[in-house]
Amino acid sequence: MDQLEEVVREEWGRLVALLLSQFRRLDLVEDALGDAVEAASRTWPVDGTPGNPAAWLMTAARRRVLDRLRSEDVARRKEPLLRIDAERHEEGARTMADAGSLVEDDVLRLVLMCAHPALVPEAASALSLRLVLGVPTPDIARLFLVPEPTMAARLTRAKKRIVGAGIPFAVPDASALPERLDVVAQTSYLAFTAGYSPGTGPDLLRAAASGEAIRLVRVVLGLRPDEPSLVALLALMLLQHSRRDARVRDGRLVLLTDQDRTRWHHDEVAEAIRLLARPCLAGPLSPLAASYVLQARIAAEHATATAAEDTRWDRIVRWYDLLLQVAPSPSARLARAVAVAEDSGTAAGLTALEGIEIADSHRPAAVRAELLARAGDVDAARAAYDQAVAACRNDVEREFLVGKRDAL
């Protein structure tokens, strides 16, 4: 059901936030909302999609929570604890009033809750993606470069930690807010990436999901306008998001070098370039902020080239060299290998590619296949494409890879 999937993607975080603010029980809320979605998948095809799908899911989930509370007799036995939670909520609301518009944003409030110090940053970001934005567990695993079972176990532990620690649904006070901003930034960028390059499903990109991640960064940046990590992150996201309308043609993937650059959103490129010139990015930076700046510089090289052949690949390789010093990762090494191939030739690219492995990712094999095809080693290229196709879980990308393999 495409419409149900769209509602879940766009409304999941808001629904969780509203239910959690009412019932204060993360375990009940997530289970109830999952049950409501399952019920919708059975009843909507028969009865028709309701006029307000989100309200239907909200009502169904609320009923399931109440049913659970009654069956467990929680309302009676936990009444004193609920009063304490309510008092904490009022105190949190007073704190949130000091934080300006944060109190008005349910999704951001839930992300900040997940960023509680009781959770390590990686668990906080992963839980936010699953709980707030409804990103599938396989996609979260791909974003963190770990196998799916590993991520599933991490999410389970994080949920138990929130429930067990009694973490309140409230924004931290002003003194604690800065220490949570890095987690919010990381979560936002991961959410953006989940929309910009979904690991599973029929869509090559989900522009609305990426746009929501950008909105969250803008909200927090409005509170801390000179926070380097947020300024650099917004620039990076805008540069990548600016190409959204050119990445797909007739349902097919269009590589960066083949994109119609007149379809890029050049106003967003211009805004990003202005952000990169902000004084707050000129001084010493945290590793996180520096990594965003360097990635944005790389994206800017592509965005400001008037044509693909004008791209300064030598500068991009140097930016990647710096990025690998600040924030080494297999993904950055893979992207650098591509840049090396463009700058110094196929052989150099294959050498740079050696030893790069990313769990449950088709991308290293896909890059290797392309470079082997350029080198004229058709049999090895075909084998690499077979490996990439087998690992790819995104329908559009898999179709692209099959086409490249069959064209050898």
Summary of the structure (lengths in Angstrom):
residues: 408
radius of gyration: 22.8
end to end distance: 36.4
largest distance: 73.5
contacts: 1334
relative contact order: 0.07
helix: 76%
strand: 2%
